Amino acid sequence: MFLSAVDDRAVGALLDPPETTVPQPDNDPTGGDPADDDLELVFRHRGWLADRARVRRALEAVEVASDRINRFDRCGSRAWVQRASHDPSILRIRADYCHDRFCAPCAAARGRSIAGRLRGWLAGRPARFVTLTLAADGGTLSQRLDRLFTAFRRLRRSGWWRSRVDGGATAVEVKWSVTSAHWHPHLHILCRGRYLEKTELSLQWHRASGDSYIVDVQLVRSDDDITHYVTKYVTKPGSNTVYREPDRLQEMIRSLHGRRLLLTFGDCKIPDTPDDEPDDTTWVTIGRLSSILSAAARGVPDAKVLCLLLGVNPAWKPANNTPDTS
């Protein structure tokens, strides 16, 4: 089904008047109804409302800049549904996005963009997922991360690694072990090159780290594996055991400050740009997302069709997404 099947005049009458030029959400002169913003905020963050509240409190506790807090608070507001003028089946939602590394929807969008670039870099050539883990010991998270990245640089400089790996990208994952009460940061690597024998990799990792043998190697079997792998670790750098404890969450935010969460090496040269970079498409505004959601909830057929085209459940209601912030 395509958007051309929807009566634009009916949509315009039921929702917001369509524009012939695209209003920029960041410069919306009307200000809008705060209730519209609230609905759009809950809609964008419906999958992680509880963790979002925890991250918000942690950002404030570590005293990040106030403008960063404001962008985080407004992420997803002033959302407009737009369609491509050359193809009405192409839709997008434009809104105020914060692009914060700890905002799950923004990080997921960035992860999907990076995953697409990595798929292009691989171009169907064999690739592997590699996990490198440090042995458990004491120390702050910042100290552990320094050790992890230093050991990985040492591994990459070794003749063994350079003879087998052409390039790749790596993301960091932070875990807290409740059992050992220690930080356990891991490196998750997507790389291309020759076969990596796990036992030998373990020995080389021990040589680079000084005390750690724990590694894993898996063959990449599909493009979907790449997307899942990259977005998983870019979207949420910490495990649930970190997000559920305010002190640990704050330490993770401080320790990751100034560090890139995704690094490339070797012949992997992909740009790290925002997920909403400009393109040459001319976009026509249909209406506010909040208006479309409200109309769909009332059973308006055209609004329900728009929701389906956007991949949104027309029956979605914010009352069903109340977060548990305990």
C-alpha positions in Angstrom: 0.0 0.0 0.0 1.3 3.4 -0.9 0.6 6.9 0.5 -0.9 7.9 -2.8 -3.9 5.7 -1.9 -4.7 8.2 0.9 -6.8 11.3 0.2 -4.5 14.1 1.0 -7.3 16.6 1.3 -9.0 14.4 3.9 -5.8 14.0 5.8 -5.2 17.8 5.7 -8.7 18.4 7.0 -8.4 15.8 9.8 -4.9 16.6 10.8 -2.7 19.6 10.2 -2.8 21.6 7.0 -0.2 20.3 4.6 2.5 22.7 3.7 4.1 23.2 0.3 7.4 24.0 1.9 9.0 21.9 4.7 8.9 23.6 8.2 12.0 22.9 10.1 11.1 21.3 13.5 14.0 23.2 15.2 12.5 26.5 14.2 8.8 25.8 14.6 7.4 29.4 15.1 4.0 28.2 16.5 5.4 26.7 19.7 2.7 24.1 19.5 0.6 22.6 22.3 2.7 21.1 25.1 0.4 18.1 25.1 1.5 17.4 21.6 5.2 17.5 22.6 4.4 15.2 25.6 2.7 12.6 23.4 5.6 12.7 20.9 8.2 12.4 23.6 6.5 9.3 25.1 6.0 7.8 21.6 9.7 8.1 20.7 10.9 6.8 24.0 8.2 4.2 24.6 10.6 1.2 24.5 13.0 2.5 27.2 11.1 5.0 29.4 12.3 3.5 32.7 16.0 3.5 31.7 15.6 7.0 30.2 14.5 8.3 33.5 17.5 6.7 35.1 19.9 8.1 32.5 18.3 11.6 33.0 18.9 11.5 36.7 22.5 10.3 36.2 23.3 13.0 33.7 22.1 15.6 36.1 24.0 14.0 39.0 27.3 14.1 37.1 26.6 17.7 36.2 26.7 17.6 32.5 26.1 20.9 30.6 22.5 22.2 30.9 22.1 22.4 27.1 22.8 18.7 26.9 20.1 18.0 29.5 17.7 20.3 27.6 18.3 18.4 24.3 17.9 15.1 26.1 14.6 16.3 27.6 13.2 17.5 24.3 14.3 14.6 22.2 11.4 13.5 19.9 9.3 16.6 20.4 7.9 18.8 17.6 7.7 15.8 15.3 6.3 16.2 11.8 5.4 13.4 9.4 6.8 14.1 5.9 6.7 12.4 2.5 9.1 12.5 -0.4 7.7 14.7 -3.2 9.0 12.3 -5.9 7.6 9.2 -4.3 4.7 9.4 -1.8 5.4 5.9 -0.5 8.6 7.3 1.2 7.9 8.7 4.6 10.0 10.0 7.5 9.5 11.7 10.9 11.4 14.9 11.5 11.7 16.1 15.1 14.1 17.6 17.6 16.6 14.8 18.3 19.3 15.0 20.9 21.9 12.6 19.4 23.1 11.9 22.9 25.2 8.7 23.2 23.1 7.6 26.1 19.7 8.2 24.3 18.7 4.7 23.1 16.6 5.8 20.0 19.2 8.2 18.8 22.0 5.7 19.4 20.0 3.0 17.6 19.5 5.3 14.6 23.3 6.0 14.5 24.0 2.3 14.9 21.8 1.4 11.9 23.6 4.1 9.8 27.0 2.8 10.8 25.9 -0.8 10.2 24.9 0.1 6.6 28.3 1.6 6.0 30.0 -1.5 7.4 27.9 -3.7 5.1 29.1 -1.6 2.2 32.7 -1.9 3.3 32.4 -5.7 3.6 30.7 -6.0 0.2 29.9 -9.7 0.8 33.4 -10.6 1.9 33.8 -13.0 4.8 33.9 -11.4 8.2 34.1 -12.4 11.9 32.8 -11.2 15.2 35.5 -11.2 17.9 35.0 -10.6 21.6 37.9 -9.7 23.9 37.5 -9.7 27.7 39.8 -8.7 30.5 40.3 -11.0 33.5 38.5 -9.9 36.6 40.3 -7.6 39.0 39.8 -4.4 41.0 40.1 -0.9 39.8 37.7 1.8 38.6 35.9 1.5 35.3 38.1 4.2 33.8 41.2 2.3 34.8 39.8 -0.9 33.3 38.9 0.8 30.1 42.4 2.2 29.8 43.8 -1.2 30.2 41.4 -2.8 27.7 42.1 -0.3 24.9 45.9 -0.3 25.6 45.9 -4.1 25.3 43.9 -4.0 22.1 46.3 -1.5 20.6 49.1 -3.8 21.5 47.3 -6.7 19.9 46.7 -4.8 16.7 50.4 -3.9 16.4 51.5 -7.5 16.7 52.7 -9.3 13.5 50.3 -12.1 14.2 47.2 -9.8 14.1 48.4 -7.7 11.1 49.0 -10.8 9.0 45.5 -12.0 9.6 43.2 -9.0 10.0 42.7 -6.3 7.2 40.5 -4.0 9.2 37.3 -3.6 11.2 35.3 -1.8 13.8 35.0 -2.3 17.5 32.5 -1.3 20.1 32.8 -1.3 23.9 30.3 -3.0 26.3 30.4 -2.3 30.0 29.2 -4.9 32.5 29.1 -5.1 36.3 29.5 -8.5 37.8 27.2 -8.9 40.9 29.1 -12.0 41.9 32.6 -10.7 41.8 31.7 -7.0 42.4 34.0 -5.9 39.6 33.7 -4.0 36.3 33.9 -6.2 33.2 34.3 -4.1 30.0 34.5 -6.1 26.8 35.5 -5.2 23.2 33.2 -6.5 20.4 34.9 -6.4 17.1 33.7 -6.9 13.5 36.7 -7.6 11.4 37.7 -8.9 7.9 40.7 -11.0 7.0 42.0 -14.5 7.3 40.8 -17.3 9.6 41.4 -16.6 13.3 42.0 -19.7 15.3 40.5 -19.2 18.8 43.2 -20.9 20.8 45.9 -18.9 19.1 43.9 -15.7 19.5 43.6 -16.4 23.2 47.4 -16.8 23.5 47.9 -13.6 21.6 45.4 -11.7 23.8 47.1 -12.9 26.9 50.4 -11.7 25.5 48.9 -8.3 24.8 46.9 -7.9 28.0 49.3 -9.6 30.4 46.7 -11.7 32.2 43.6 -12.4 30.1 42.7 -15.4 28.0 39.0 -15.0 27.4 38.1 -14.5 23.7 35.4 -15.6 21.3 35.3 -15.8 17.5 32.1 -16.2 15.4 31.6 -16.2 11.6 29.3 -13.4 10.3 26.5 -15.2 8.5 24.3 -12.4 7.2 23.9 -8.7 6.9 21.2 -8.9 9.6 23.9 -10.2 12.0 25.9 -7.1 11.3 23.0 -4.7 12.0 22.0 -6.5 15.2 25.6 -6.7 16.4 26.5 -3.0 15.8 23.2 -1.5 17.0 23.2 -3.7 20.1 26.4 -2.3 21.5 26.1 1.2 20.2 22.5 1.6 21.5 23.2 0.5 25.0 26.9 0.5 26.1 26.1 -0.8 29.6 24.3 -3.9 30.8 21.2 -3.8 33.0 23.3 -4.4 36.1 24.8 -0.9 35.4 21.6 0.9 34.5 19.8 -0.3 37.6 22.3 1.1 40.1 22.6 5.0 40.1 26.2 5.1 41.4 27.4 2.6 38.7 25.5 4.4 36.0 27.0 7.7 36.9 30.5 6.1 37.0 29.9 4.7 33.5 28.8 8.1 32.1 31.9 9.7 33.6 34.3 7.0 32.5 33.0 7.0 28.9 33.2 10.8 28.6 35.5 11.7 25.7 35.9 8.1 24.5 34.6 7.0 21.2 32.1 4.1 21.6 32.9 2.8 18.1 36.4 2.7 16.7 37.6 1.7 13.2 41.0 0.3 12.3 43.0 -1.0 9.4 41.4 -0.5 6.0 37.9 0.1 7.5 37.3 3.8 6.8 33.7 4.7 7.4 32.5 8.2 8.2 30.9 8.7 11.6 28.2 11.2 10.8 24.7 11.9 12.2 21.9 9.6 11.1 19.9 12.5 9.7 22.4 14.1 7.4 20.9 16.2 4.7 20.0 14.7 1.3 18.7 16.0 -2.0 15.1 14.9 -1.5 12.3 17.5 -1.3 10.0 16.7 1.6 6.3 17.7 1.9 4.8 17.9 5.4 1.6 16.0 6.1 1.1 17.0 9.7 2.2 16.7 13.3 2.8 13.2 14.5 0.8 13.8 17.6 -2.2 14.7 15.5 -1.9 11.6 13.4 -1.5 9.4 16.5 -4.6 11.0 18.1 -6.7 10.7 15.0 -5.7 7.0 14.6 -6.6 6.3 18.2 -10.1 7.8 17.4 -10.4 5.4 14.5 -9.9 7.9 11.6 -9.2 5.6 8.6 -6.7 7.9 6.8 -4.7 8.4 10.0 -4.7 4.6 10.6 -3.3 4.1 7.1 -0.6 6.7 7.7 0.4 4.9 11.0 0.7 1.6 9.2 2.8 3.1 6.5 5.1 4.5 9.2 5.3 1.1 10.9 3.3 2.4 13.9 0.6 0.4 15.6 -2.6 2.6 15.1 -3.9 1.4 18.4 -0.9 2.6 20.3 -1.8 4.6 23.4 0.7 6.3 25.8 -1.3 5.0 28.8 0.0 1.5 27.9 3.6 2.7 28.2 3.8 4.0 31.8 7.4 3.4 32.9 8.5 1.5 36.0 11.3 3.7 37.2 12.0 1.8 40.4 
